[in-house]
Amino acid sequence: MAMTLRLTPKDEQALIFLAEAEGVSKHQAALRAIHEMARLKGHEVKVTAAASSAKSRYADLLNRLGT
Protein backbone atom coordinates (compact mmCIF):
# COMPACT_ATOMS: atom_id res chain seq x y z
CA MET A 1 0.00 0.00 0.00
CA ALA A 2 1.40 3.37 -0.99
CA MET A 3 1.62 6.10 1.61
CA THR A 4 2.91 9.65 1.75
CA LEU A 5 4.95 10.54 4.81
CA ARG A 6 5.22 14.23 5.61
CA LEU A 7 8.22 15.07 7.78
CA THR A 8 9.37 18.23 9.45
CA PRO A 9 12.91 19.30 8.58
CA LYS A 10 14.03 17.97 11.97
CA ASP A 11 12.37 14.60 11.32
CA GLU A 12 13.90 14.48 7.84
CA GLN A 13 17.36 15.02 9.31
CA ALA A 14 16.76 12.27 11.88
CA LEU A 15 15.70 9.89 9.11
CA ILE A 16 18.74 10.81 7.02
CA PHE A 17 20.95 10.18 10.05
CA LEU A 18 19.41 6.73 10.61
CA ALA A 19 19.69 5.81 6.95
CA GLU A 20 23.32 6.87 6.72
CA ALA A 21 24.22 5.21 10.03
CA GLU A 22 22.75 1.91 8.83
CA GLY A 23 23.90 2.28 5.23
CA VAL A 24 20.40 1.96 3.83
CA SER A 25 17.86 4.10 2.00
CA LYS A 26 15.55 6.45 3.88
CA HIS A 27 12.69 4.13 2.94
CA GLN A 28 14.45 1.13 4.46
CA ALA A 29 15.44 3.12 7.56
CA ALA A 30 11.81 4.15 8.10
CA LEU A 31 10.64 0.54 7.72
CA ARG A 32 13.27 -0.68 10.17
CA ALA A 33 12.23 1.98 12.70
CA ILE A 34 8.58 0.96 12.36
CA HIS A 35 9.40 -2.73 12.79
CA GLU A 36 11.66 -2.07 15.77
CA MET A 37 9.03 0.02 17.54
CA ALA A 38 6.38 -2.65 16.88
CA ARG A 39 8.74 -5.29 18.31
CA LEU A 40 9.40 -3.21 21.42
CA LYS A 41 5.72 -2.47 21.99
CA GLY A 42 4.87 -6.14 21.51
CA HIS A 43 7.46 -7.07 24.13
CA GLU A 44 6.12 -4.41 26.49
CA VAL A 45 2.60 -5.81 26.16
CA LYS A 46 3.84 -9.35 26.91
CA VAL A 47 5.85 -8.24 29.95
CA THR A 48 2.91 -6.24 31.31
CA ALA A 49 0.60 -9.23 30.90
CA ALA A 50 3.12 -11.57 32.55
CA ALA A 51 3.61 -9.17 35.48
CA SER A 52 -0.14 -8.84 35.93
CA SER A 53 -0.56 -12.60 35.86
CA ALA A 54 2.24 -13.10 38.38
CA LYS A 55 0.83 -10.40 40.63
CA SER A 56 -2.55 -12.16 40.65
CA ARG A 57 -1.03 -15.62 41.04
CA TYR A 58 1.22 -14.64 43.93
CA ALA A 59 -1.05 -12.03 45.57
CA ASP A 60 -1.18 -13.87 48.91
CA LEU A 61 2.58 -14.26 49.05
CA LEU A 62 3.15 -10.65 48.09
CA ASN A 63 0.75 -9.50 50.81
CA ARG A 64 2.56 -11.62 53.40
CA LEU A 65 5.85 -10.13 52.31
CA GLY A 66 4.38 -6.65 52.65
CA THR A 67 4.81 -5.58 49.04
N, CA, C, O and CB atoms as a CASP TS submission, in Angstrom:
PFRMAT TS
TARGET T0000
AUTHOR 0000-0000-0000
METHOD Language model
MODEL 1
PARENT N/A
ATOM      1  N   MET     1       0.838  -1.168   0.000  1.00  0.00           N
ATOM      2  CA  MET     1       0.000   0.000   0.000  1.00  0.00           C
ATOM      3  C   MET     1       0.890   1.241   0.000  1.00  0.00           C
ATOM      4  O   MET     1       1.803   1.358   0.818  1.00  0.00           O
ATOM      5  CB  MET     1      -0.958  -0.007   1.212  1.00  0.00           C
ATOM      6  N   ALA     2       0.627   2.136  -0.895  1.00  0.00           N
ATOM      7  CA  ALA     2       1.395   3.370  -0.991  1.00  0.00           C
ATOM      8  C   ALA     2       0.959   4.345   0.098  1.00  0.00           C
ATOM      9  O   ALA     2      -0.203   4.369   0.505  1.00  0.00           O
ATOM     10  CB  ALA     2       1.231   4.007  -2.385  1.00  0.00           C
ATOM     11  N   MET     3       1.909   5.142   0.556  1.00  0.00           N
ATOM     12  CA  MET     3       1.620   6.103   1.610  1.00  0.00           C
ATOM     13  C   MET     3       2.562   7.283   1.470  1.00  0.00           C
ATOM     14  O   MET     3       3.727   7.112   1.112  1.00  0.00           O
ATOM     15  CB  MET     3       1.749   5.455   3.010  1.00  0.00           C
ATOM     16  N   THR     4       2.073   8.463   1.745  1.00  0.00           N
ATOM     17  CA  THR     4       2.914   9.649   1.754  1.00  0.00           C
ATOM     18  C   THR     4       3.247   9.978   3.197  1.00  0.00           C
ATOM     19  O   THR     4       2.364  10.019   4.053  1.00  0.00           O
ATOM     20  CB  THR     4       2.218  10.851   1.049  1.00  0.00           C
ATOM     21  N   LEU     5       4.509  10.207   3.459  1.00  0.00           N
ATOM     22  CA  LEU     5       4.951  10.537   4.806  1.00  0.00           C
ATOM     23  C   LEU     5       5.469  11.966   4.799  1.00  0.00           C
ATOM     24  O   LEU     5       6.456  12.273   4.130  1.00  0.00           O
ATOM     25  CB  LEU     5       6.044   9.542   5.306  1.00  0.00           C
ATOM     26  N   ARG     6       4.808  12.828   5.539  1.00  0.00           N
ATOM     27  CA  ARG     6       5.222  14.228   5.606  1.00  0.00           C
ATOM     28  C   ARG     6       6.074  14.420   6.862  1.00  0.00           C
ATOM     29  O   ARG     6       5.631  14.135   7.975  1.00  0.00           O
ATOM     30  CB  ARG     6       3.980  15.190   5.613  1.00  0.00           C
ATOM     31  N   LEU     7       7.282  14.899   6.669  1.00  0.00           N
ATOM     32  CA  LEU     7       8.217  15.072   7.777  1.00  0.00           C
ATOM     33  C   LEU     7       8.594  16.534   7.948  1.00  0.00           C
ATOM     34  O   LEU     7       8.688  17.289   6.980  1.00  0.00           O
ATOM     35  CB  LEU     7       9.472  14.229   7.555  1.00  0.00           C
ATOM     36  N   THR     8       8.805  16.913   9.192  1.00  0.00           N
ATOM     37  CA  THR     8       9.369  18.232   9.449  1.00  0.00           C
ATOM     38  C   THR     8      10.838  18.181   9.057  1.00  0.00           C
ATOM     39  O   THR     8      11.394  17.092   8.913  1.00  0.00           O
ATOM     40  CB  THR     8       9.188  18.661  10.953  1.00  0.00           C
ATOM     41  N   PRO     9      11.475  19.324   8.884  1.00  0.00           N
ATOM     42  CA  PRO     9      12.913  19.295   8.578  1.00  0.00           C
ATOM     43  C   PRO     9      13.724  18.537   9.644  1.00  0.00           C
ATOM     44  O   PRO     9      14.685  17.840   9.320  1.00  0.00           O
ATOM     45  CB  PRO     9      13.444  20.726   8.451  1.00  0.00           C
ATOM     46  N   LYS    10      13.333  18.677  10.887  1.00  0.00           N
ATOM     47  CA  LYS    10      14.028  17.974  11.975  1.00  0.00           C
ATOM     48  C   LYS    10      13.852  16.460  11.837  1.00  0.00           C
ATOM     49  O   LYS    10      14.806  15.703  12.012  1.00  0.00           O
ATOM     50  CB  LYS    10      13.502  18.448  13.352  1.00  0.00           C
ATOM     51  N   ASP    11      12.629  16.023  11.522  1.00  0.00           N
ATOM     52  CA  ASP    11      12.372  14.595  11.324  1.00  0.00           C
ATOM     53  C   ASP    11      13.122  14.065  10.108  1.00  0.00           C
ATOM     54  O   ASP    11      13.641  12.948  10.128  1.00  0.00           O
ATOM     55  CB  ASP    11      10.870  14.339  11.166  1.00  0.00           C
ATOM     56  N   GLU    12      13.177  14.865   9.056  1.00  0.00           N
ATOM     57  CA  GLU    12      13.902  14.484   7.840  1.00  0.00           C
ATOM     58  C   GLU    12      15.380  14.266   8.156  1.00  0.00           C
ATOM     59  O   GLU    12      15.983  13.302   7.686  1.00  0.00           O
ATOM     60  CB  GLU    12      13.738  15.564   6.743  1.00  0.00           C
ATOM     61  N   GLN    13      15.955  15.153   8.944  1.00  0.00           N
ATOM     62  CA  GLN    13      17.360  15.017   9.312  1.00  0.00           C
ATOM     63  C   GLN    13      17.585  13.771  10.161  1.00  0.00           C
ATOM     64  O   GLN    13      18.595  13.084  10.007  1.00  0.00           O
ATOM     65  CB  GLN    13      17.837  16.260  10.065  1.00  0.00           C
ATOM     66  N   ALA    14      16.649  13.481  11.053  1.00  0.00           N
ATOM     67  CA  ALA    14      16.758  12.266  11.878  1.00  0.00           C
ATOM     68  C   ALA    14      16.700  11.023  10.999  1.00  0.00           C
ATOM     69  O   ALA    14      17.452  10.072  11.211  1.00  0.00           O
ATOM     70  CB  ALA    14      15.632  12.219  12.944  1.00  0.00           C
ATOM     71  N   LEU    15      15.813  11.031  10.020  1.00  0.00           N
ATOM     72  CA  LEU    15      15.700   9.892   9.107  1.00  0.00           C
ATOM     73  C   LEU    15      16.960   9.742   8.265  1.00  0.00           C
ATOM     74  O   LEU    15      17.440   8.627   8.056  1.00  0.00           O
ATOM     75  CB  LEU    15      14.476  10.054   8.197  1.00  0.00           C
ATOM     76  N   ILE    16      17.490  10.844   7.786  1.00  0.00           N
ATOM     77  CA  ILE    16      18.739  10.808   7.022  1.00  0.00           C
ATOM     78  C   ILE    16      19.860  10.238   7.887  1.00  0.00           C
ATOM     79  O   ILE    16      20.648   9.411   7.427  1.00  0.00           O
ATOM     80  CB  ILE    16      19.114  12.225   6.512  1.00  0.00           C
ATOM     81  N   PHE    17      19.928  10.684   9.136  1.00  0.00           N
ATOM     82  CA  PHE    17      20.950  10.177  10.055  1.00  0.00           C
ATOM     83  C   PHE    17      20.833   8.664  10.209  1.00  0.00           C
ATOM     84  O   PHE    17      21.828   7.947  10.108  1.00  0.00           O
ATOM     85  CB  PHE    17      20.830  10.862  11.430  1.00  0.00           C
ATOM     86  N   LEU    18      19.606   8.177  10.456  1.00  0.00           N
ATOM     87  CA  LEU    18      19.405   6.734  10.613  1.00  0.00           C
ATOM     88  C   LEU    18      19.807   5.971   9.354  1.00  0.00           C
ATOM     89  O   LEU    18      20.484   4.945   9.422  1.00  0.00           O
ATOM     90  CB  LEU    18      17.944   6.437  10.956  1.00  0.00           C
ATOM     91  N   ALA    19      19.385   6.483   8.219  1.00  0.00           N
ATOM     92  CA  ALA    19      19.688   5.814   6.953  1.00  0.00           C
ATOM     93  C   ALA    19      21.196   5.745   6.714  1.00  0.00           C
ATOM     94  O   ALA    19      21.728   4.699   6.341  1.00  0.00           O
ATOM     95  CB  ALA    19      19.004   6.540   5.788  1.00  0.00           C
ATOM     96  N   GLU    20      21.868   6.858   6.931  1.00  0.00           N
ATOM     97  CA  GLU    20      23.319   6.874   6.724  1.00  0.00           C
ATOM     98  C   GLU    20      24.038   5.992   7.738  1.00  0.00           C
ATOM     99  O   GLU    20      24.989   5.292   7.391  1.00  0.00           O
ATOM    100  CB  GLU    20      23.851   8.304   6.812  1.00  0.00           C
ATOM    101  N   ALA    21      23.587   6.024   8.984  1.00  0.00           N
ATOM    102  CA  ALA    21      24.223   5.212  10.033  1.00  0.00           C
ATOM    103  C   ALA    21      24.091   3.723   9.745  1.00  0.00           C
ATOM    104  O   ALA    21      24.979   2.942  10.087  1.00  0.00           O
ATOM    105  CB  ALA    21      23.610   5.529  11.398  1.00  0.00           C
ATOM    106  N   GLU    22      22.985   3.327   9.118  1.00  0.00           N
ATOM    107  CA  GLU    22      22.752   1.913   8.830  1.00  0.00           C
ATOM    108  C   GLU    22      23.140   1.546   7.406  1.00  0.00           C
ATOM    109  O   GLU    22      23.113   0.372   7.037  1.00  0.00           O
ATOM    110  CB  GLU    22      21.299   1.565   9.068  1.00  0.00           C
ATOM    111  N   GLY    23      23.498   2.536   6.610  1.00  0.00           N
ATOM    112  CA  GLY    23      23.905   2.277   5.234  1.00  0.00           C
ATOM    113  C   GLY    23      22.763   1.796   4.350  1.00  0.00           C
ATOM    114  O   GLY    23      22.945   0.953   3.472  1.00  0.00           O
ATOM    115  N   VAL    24      21.577   2.355   4.603  1.00  0.00           N
ATOM    116  CA  VAL    24      20.397   1.960   3.831  1.00  0.00           C
ATOM    117  C   VAL    24      19.682   3.210   3.320  1.00  0.00           C
ATOM    118  O   VAL    24      20.044   4.337   3.661  1.00  0.00           O
ATOM    119  CB  VAL    24      19.432   1.090   4.693  1.00  0.00           C
ATOM    120  N   SER    25      18.661   2.984   2.495  1.00  0.00           N
ATOM    121  CA  SER    25      17.863   4.104   1.998  1.00  0.00           C
ATOM    122  C   SER    25      16.989   4.656   3.115  1.00  0.00           C
ATOM    123  O   SER    25      16.787   4.005   4.140  1.00  0.00           O
ATOM    124  CB  SER    25      16.994   3.669   0.797  1.00  0.00           C
ATOM    125  N   LYS    26      16.472   5.864   2.907  1.00  0.00           N
ATOM    126  CA  LYS    26      15.550   6.446   3.881  1.00  0.00           C
ATOM    127  C   LYS    26      14.302   5.572   4.010  1.00  0.00           C
ATOM    128  O   LYS    26      13.770   5.409   5.108  1.00  0.00           O
ATOM    129  CB  LYS    26      15.162   7.889   3.473  1.00  0.00           C
ATOM    130  N   HIS    27      13.844   5.024   2.919  1.00  0.00           N
ATOM    131  CA  HIS    27      12.692   4.132   2.941  1.00  0.00           C
ATOM    132  C   HIS    27      12.956   2.928   3.853  1.00  0.00           C
ATOM    133  O   HIS    27      12.138   2.588   4.708  1.00  0.00           O
ATOM    134  CB  HIS    27      12.353   3.661   1.514  1.00  0.00           C
ATOM    135  N   GLN    28      14.103   2.300   3.654  1.00  0.00           N
ATOM    136  CA  GLN    28      14.448   1.128   4.460  1.00  0.00           C
ATOM    137  C   GLN    28      14.651   1.513   5.925  1.00  0.00           C
ATOM    138  O   GLN    28      14.267   0.758   6.819  1.00  0.00           O
ATOM    139  CB  GLN    28      15.715   0.454   3.910  1.00  0.00           C
ATOM    140  N   ALA    29      15.244   2.670   6.178  1.00  0.00           N
ATOM    141  CA  ALA    29      15.442   3.120   7.559  1.00  0.00           C
ATOM    142  C   ALA    29      14.100   3.355   8.248  1.00  0.00           C
ATOM    143  O   ALA    29      13.941   3.022   9.422  1.00  0.00           O
ATOM    144  CB  ALA    29      16.288   4.408   7.593  1.00  0.00           C
ATOM    145  N   ALA    30      13.141   3.922   7.531  1.00  0.00           N
ATOM    146  CA  ALA    30      11.812   4.146   8.099  1.00  0.00           C
ATOM    147  C   ALA    30      11.138   2.812   8.408  1.00  0.00           C
ATOM    148  O   ALA    30      10.541   2.651   9.473  1.00  0.00           O
ATOM    149  CB  ALA    30      10.940   4.978   7.134  1.00  0.00           C
ATOM    150  N   LEU    31      11.228   1.860   7.490  1.00  0.00           N
ATOM    151  CA  LEU    31      10.639   0.544   7.723  1.00  0.00           C
ATOM    152  C   LEU    31      11.280  -0.142   8.929  1.00  0.00           C
ATOM    153  O   LEU    31      10.582  -0.735   9.751  1.00  0.00           O
ATOM    154  CB  LEU    31      10.790  -0.334   6.477  1.00  0.00           C
ATOM    155  N   ARG    32      12.587  -0.062   9.032  1.00  0.00           N
ATOM    156  CA  ARG    32      13.272  -0.675  10.173  1.00  0.00           C
ATOM    157  C   ARG    32      12.828  -0.044  11.484  1.00  0.00           C
ATOM    158  O   ARG    32      12.632  -0.741  12.480  1.00  0.00           O
ATOM    159  CB  ARG    32      14.789  -0.547  10.019  1.00  0.00           C
ATOM    160  N   ALA    33      12.669   1.280  11.482  1.00  0.00           N
ATOM    161  CA  ALA    33      12.232   1.979  12.695  1.00  0.00           C
ATOM    162  C   ALA    33      10.821   1.549  13.083  1.00  0.00           C
ATOM    163  O   ALA    33      10.532   1.353  14.263  1.00  0.00           O
ATOM    164  CB  ALA    33      12.285   3.506  12.491  1.00  0.00           C
ATOM    165  N   ILE    34       9.948   1.405  12.097  1.00  0.00           N
ATOM    166  CA  ILE    34       8.581   0.956  12.359  1.00  0.00           C
ATOM    167  C   ILE    34       8.587  -0.454  12.937  1.00  0.00           C
ATOM    168  O   ILE    34       7.909  -0.725  13.927  1.00  0.00           O
ATOM    169  CB  ILE    34       7.736   1.003  11.070  1.00  0.00           C
ATOM    170  N   HIS    35       9.345  -1.342  12.324  1.00  0.00           N
ATOM    171  CA  HIS    35       9.401  -2.729  12.788  1.00  0.00           C
ATOM    172  C   HIS    35      10.000  -2.830  14.192  1.00  0.00           C
ATOM    173  O   HIS    35       9.528  -3.610  15.019  1.00  0.00           O
ATOM    174  CB  HIS    35      10.216  -3.578  11.812  1.00  0.00           C
ATOM    175  N   GLU    36      11.028  -2.047  14.449  1.00  0.00           N
ATOM    176  CA  GLU    36      11.660  -2.075  15.772  1.00  0.00           C
ATOM    177  C   GLU    36      10.698  -1.576  16.849  1.00  0.00           C
ATOM    178  O   GLU    36      10.616  -2.165  17.927  1.00  0.00           O
ATOM    179  CB  GLU    36      12.941  -1.223  15.773  1.00  0.00           C
ATOM    180  N   MET    37       9.977  -0.504  16.567  1.00  0.00           N
ATOM    181  CA  MET    37       9.029   0.024  17.541  1.00  0.00           C
ATOM    182  C   MET    37       7.900  -0.973  17.777  1.00  0.00           C
ATOM    183  O   MET    37       7.459  -1.148  18.912  1.00  0.00           O
ATOM    184  CB  MET    37       8.462   1.373  17.070  1.00  0.00           C
ATOM    185  N   ALA    38       7.430  -1.624  16.723  1.00  0.00           N
ATOM    186  CA  ALA    38       6.383  -2.646  16.881  1.00  0.00           C
ATOM    187  C   ALA    38       6.890  -3.805  17.725  1.00  0.00           C
ATOM    188  O   ALA    38       6.155  -4.333  18.560  1.00  0.00           O
ATOM    189  CB  ALA    38       5.910  -3.160  15.505  1.00  0.00           C
ATOM    190  N   ARG    39       8.146  -4.207  17.513  1.00  0.00           N
ATOM    191  CA  ARG    39       8.736  -5.291  18.305  1.00  0.00           C
ATOM    192  C   ARG    39       8.820  -4.893  19.771  1.00  0.00           C
ATOM    193  O   ARG    39       8.473  -5.681  20.651  1.00  0.00           O
ATOM    194  CB  ARG    39      10.135  -5.657  17.773  1.00  0.00           C
ATOM    195  N   LEU    40       9.276  -3.677  20.037  1.00  0.00           N
ATOM    196  CA  LEU    40       9.402  -3.211  21.416  1.00  0.00           C
ATOM    197  C   LEU    40       8.045  -3.113  22.101  1.00  0.00           C
ATOM    198  O   LEU    40       7.901  -3.514  23.256  1.00  0.00           O
ATOM    199  CB  LEU    40      10.100  -1.859  21.453  1.00  0.00           C
ATOM    200  N   LYS    41       7.062  -2.588  21.402  1.00  0.00           N
ATOM    201  CA  LYS    41       5.721  -2.473  21.988  1.00  0.00           C
ATOM    202  C   LYS    41       5.125  -3.856  22.235  1.00  0.00           C
ATOM    203  O   LYS    41       4.463  -4.073  23.249  1.00  0.00           O
ATOM    204  CB  LYS    41       4.793  -1.649  21.066  1.00  0.00           C
ATOM    205  N   GLY    42       5.353  -4.779  21.325  1.00  0.00           N
ATOM    206  CA  GLY    42       4.870  -6.142  21.513  1.00  0.00           C
ATOM    207  C   GLY    42       5.489  -6.770  22.748  1.00  0.00           C
ATOM    208  O   GLY    42       4.803  -7.450  23.511  1.00  0.00           O
ATOM    209  N   HIS    43       6.769  -6.549  22.947  1.00  0.00           N
ATOM    210  CA  HIS    43       7.463  -7.067  24.128  1.00  0.00           C
ATOM    211  C   HIS    43       6.891  -6.427  25.395  1.00  0.00           C
ATOM    212  O   HIS    43       6.659  -7.106  26.395  1.00  0.00           O
ATOM    213  CB  HIS    43       8.991  -6.803  24.027  1.00  0.00           C
ATOM    214  N   GLU    44       6.670  -5.126  25.339  1.00  0.00           N
ATOM    215  CA  GLU    44       6.123  -4.406  26.487  1.00  0.00           C
ATOM    216  C   GLU    44       4.761  -4.967  26.884  1.00  0.00           C
ATOM    217  O   GLU    44       4.480  -5.144  28.069  1.00  0.00           O
ATOM    218  CB  GLU    44       6.007  -2.910  26.175  1.00  0.00           C
ATOM    219  N   VAL    45       3.923  -5.244  25.898  1.00  0.00           N
ATOM    220  CA  VAL    45       2.597  -5.808  26.164  1.00  0.00           C
ATOM    221  C   VAL    45       2.728  -7.176  26.827  1.00  0.00           C
ATOM    222  O   VAL    45       2.001  -7.477  27.774  1.00  0.00           O
ATOM    223  CB  VAL    45       1.778  -5.921  24.857  1.00  0.00           C
ATOM    224  N   LYS    46       3.647  -8.006  26.337  1.00  0.00           N
ATOM    225  CA  LYS    46       3.840  -9.347  26.906  1.00  0.00           C
ATOM    226  C   LYS    46       4.361  -9.269  28.342  1.00  0.00           C
ATOM    227  O   LYS    46       3.916 -10.025  29.205  1.00  0.00           O
ATOM    228  CB  LYS    46       4.815 -10.161  26.037  1.00  0.00           C
ATOM    229  N   VAL    47       5.291  -8.370  28.596  1.00  0.00           N
ATOM    230  CA  VAL    47       5.848  -8.236  29.948  1.00  0.00           C
ATOM    231  C   VAL    47       4.780  -7.727  30.912  1.00  0.00           C
ATOM    232  O   VAL    47       4.683  -8.207  32.042  1.00  0.00           O
ATOM    233  CB  VAL    47       7.067  -7.281  29.946  1.00  0.00           C
ATOM    234  N   THR    48       3.985  -6.763  30.471  1.00  0.00           N
ATOM    235  CA  THR    48       2.913  -6.237  31.315  1.00  0.00           C
ATOM    236  C   THR    48       1.907  -7.330  31.648  1.00  0.00           C
ATOM    237  O   THR    48       1.459  -7.434  32.790  1.00  0.00           O
ATOM    238  CB  THR    48       2.208  -5.062  30.623  1.00  0.00           C
ATOM    239  N   ALA    49       1.550  -8.139  30.667  1.00  0.00           N
ATOM    240  CA  ALA    49       0.603  -9.232  30.899  1.00  0.00           C
ATOM    241  C   ALA    49       1.193 -10.264  31.854  1.00  0.00           C
ATOM    242  O   ALA    49       0.494 -10.756  32.739  1.00  0.00           O
ATOM    243  CB  ALA    49       0.215  -9.901  29.570  1.00  0.00           C
ATOM    244  N   ALA    50       2.470 -10.596  31.683  1.00  0.00           N
ATOM    245  CA  ALA    50       3.120 -11.573  32.551  1.00  0.00           C
ATOM    246  C   ALA    50       3.197 -11.050  33.986  1.00  0.00           C
ATOM    247  O   ALA    50       2.971 -11.799  34.937  1.00  0.00           O
ATOM    248  CB  ALA    50       4.529 -11.907  32.027  1.00  0.00           C
ATOM    249  N   ALA    51       3.517  -9.762  34.137  1.00  0.00           N
ATOM    250  CA  ALA    51       3.605  -9.170  35.477  1.00  0.00           C
ATOM    251  C   ALA    51       2.238  -9.166  36.154  1.00  0.00           C
ATOM    252  O   ALA    51       2.122  -9.449  37.346  1.00  0.00           O
ATOM    253  CB  ALA    51       4.165  -7.734  35.401  1.00  0.00           C
ATOM    254  N   SER    52       1.215  -8.843  35.384  1.00  0.00           N
ATOM    255  CA  SER    52      -0.142  -8.836  35.935  1.00  0.00           C
ATOM    256  C   SER    52      -0.559 -10.235  36.364  1.00  0.00           C
ATOM    257  O   SER    52      -1.157 -10.420  37.424  1.00  0.00           O
ATOM    258  CB  SER    52      -1.137  -8.281  34.908  1.00  0.00           C
ATOM    259  N   SER    53      -0.240 -11.206  35.535  1.00  0.00           N
ATOM    260  CA  SER    53      -0.564 -12.595  35.863  1.00  0.00           C
ATOM    261  C   SER    53       0.168 -13.044  37.118  1.00  0.00           C
ATOM    262  O   SER    53      -0.423 -13.681  37.990  1.00  0.00           O
ATOM    263  CB  SER    53      -0.213 -13.518  34.694  1.00  0.00           C
ATOM    264  N   ALA    54       1.450 -12.715  37.212  1.00  0.00           N
ATOM    265  CA  ALA    54       2.242 -13.105  38.380  1.00  0.00           C
ATOM    266  C   ALA    54       1.731 -12.410  39.634  1.00  0.00           C
ATOM    267  O   ALA    54       1.686 -13.002  40.712  1.00  0.00           O
ATOM    268  CB  ALA    54       3.726 -12.775  38.161  1.00  0.00           C
ATOM    269  N   LYS    55       1.345 -11.145  39.480  1.00  0.00           N
ATOM    270  CA  LYS    55       0.827 -10.402  40.631  1.00  0.00           C
ATOM    271  C   LYS    55      -0.446 -11.060  41.154  1.00  0.00           C
ATOM    272  O   LYS    55      -0.634 -11.185  42.364  1.00  0.00           O
ATOM    273  CB  LYS    55       0.553  -8.929  40.252  1.00  0.00           C
ATOM    274  N   SER    56      -1.313 -11.478  40.244  1.00  0.00           N
ATOM    275  CA  SER    56      -2.546 -12.157  40.651  1.00  0.00           C
ATOM    276  C   SER    56      -2.237 -13.524  41.255  1.00  0.00           C
ATOM    277  O   SER    56      -2.789 -13.896  42.290  1.00  0.00           O
ATOM    278  CB  SER    56      -3.500 -12.312  39.453  1.00  0.00           C
ATOM    279  N   ARG    57      -1.360 -14.256  40.604  1.00  0.00           N
ATOM    280  CA  ARG    57      -1.030 -15.615  41.039  1.00  0.00           C
ATOM    281  C   ARG    57      -0.386 -15.630  42.422  1.00  0.00           C
ATOM    282  O   ARG    57      -0.674 -16.504  43.239  1.00  0.00           O
ATOM    283  CB  ARG    57      -0.100 -16.277  40.031  1.00  0.00           C
ATOM    284  N   TYR    58       0.473 -14.670  42.674  1.00  0.00           N
ATOM    285  CA  TYR    58       1.225 -14.642  43.930  1.00  0.00           C
ATOM    286  C   TYR    58       0.739 -13.550  44.879  1.00  0.00           C
ATOM    287  O   TYR    58       1.505 -13.097  45.729  1.00  0.00           O
ATOM    288  CB  TYR    58       2.698 -14.445  43.644  1.00  0.00           C
ATOM    289  N   ALA    59      -0.515 -13.119  44.754  1.00  0.00           N
ATOM    290  CA  ALA    59      -1.046 -12.029  45.571  1.00  0.00           C
ATOM    291  C   ALA    59      -0.919 -12.322  47.063  1.00  0.00           C
ATOM    292  O   ALA    59      -0.508 -11.452  47.831  1.00  0.00           O
ATOM    293  CB  ALA    59      -2.504 -11.773  45.219  1.00  0.00           C
ATOM    294  N   ASP    60      -1.267 -13.536  47.478  1.00  0.00           N
ATOM    295  CA  ASP    60      -1.184 -13.874  48.907  1.00  0.00           C
ATOM    296  C   ASP    60       0.248 -13.781  49.414  1.00  0.00           C
ATOM    297  O   ASP    60       0.497 -13.227  50.484  1.00  0.00           O
ATOM    298  CB  ASP    60      -1.733 -15.285  49.159  1.00  0.00           C
ATOM    299  N   LEU    61       1.168 -14.311  48.663  1.00  0.00           N
ATOM    300  CA  LEU    61       2.583 -14.264  49.052  1.00  0.00           C
ATOM    301  C   LEU    61       3.074 -12.821  49.111  1.00  0.00           C
ATOM    302  O   LEU    61       3.757 -12.432  50.058  1.00  0.00           O
ATOM    303  CB  LEU    61       3.448 -15.080  48.066  1.00  0.00           C
ATOM    304  N   LEU    62       2.733 -12.047  48.121  1.00  0.00           N
ATOM    305  CA  LEU    62       3.149 -10.649  48.090  1.00  0.00           C
ATOM    306  C   LEU    62       2.576  -9.868  49.279  1.00  0.00           C
ATOM    307  O   LEU    62       3.258  -9.024  49.861  1.00  0.00           O
ATOM    308  CB  LEU    62       2.712  -9.999  46.772  1.00  0.00           C
ATOM    309  N   ASN    63       1.332 -10.153  49.630  1.00  0.00           N
ATOM    310  CA  ASN    63       0.746  -9.499  50.807  1.00  0.00           C
ATOM    311  C   ASN    63       1.466  -9.891  52.082  1.00  0.00           C
ATOM    312  O   ASN    63       1.690  -9.048  52.951  1.00  0.00           O
ATOM    313  CB  ASN    63      -0.730  -9.843  50.927  1.00  0.00           C
ATOM    314  N   ARG    64       1.833 -11.169  52.208  1.00  0.00           N
ATOM    315  CA  ARG    64       2.560 -11.624  53.397  1.00  0.00           C
ATOM    316  C   ARG    64       3.948 -10.995  53.489  1.00  0.00           C
ATOM    317  O   ARG    64       4.460 -10.739  54.578  1.00  0.00           O
ATOM    318  CB  ARG    64       2.683 -13.144  53.389  1.00  0.00           C
ATOM    319  N   LEU    65       4.538 -10.755  52.330  1.00  0.00           N
ATOM    320  CA  LEU    65       5.855 -10.133  52.309  1.00  0.00           C
ATOM    321  C   LEU    65       5.771  -8.617  52.507  1.00  0.00           C
ATOM    322  O   LEU    65       6.787  -7.956  52.725  1.00  0.00           O
ATOM    323  CB  LEU    65       6.558 -10.449  50.997  1.00  0.00           C
ATOM    324  N   GLY    66       4.574  -8.083  52.429  1.00  0.00           N
ATOM    325  CA  GLY    66       4.379  -6.651  52.652  1.00  0.00           C
ATOM    326  C   GLY    66       4.687  -5.800  51.442  1.00  0.00           C
ATOM    327  O   GLY    66       5.048  -4.632  51.586  1.00  0.00           O
ATOM    328  N   THR    67       4.553  -6.357  50.250  1.00  0.00           N
ATOM    329  CA  THR    67       4.808  -5.576  49.036  1.00  0.00           C
ATOM    330  C   THR    67       3.528  -5.203  48.354  1.00  0.00           C
ATOM    331  O   THR    67       3.551  -4.544  47.315  1.00  0.00           O
ATOM    332  CB  THR    67       5.690  -6.341  48.076  1.00  0.00           C
TER
END
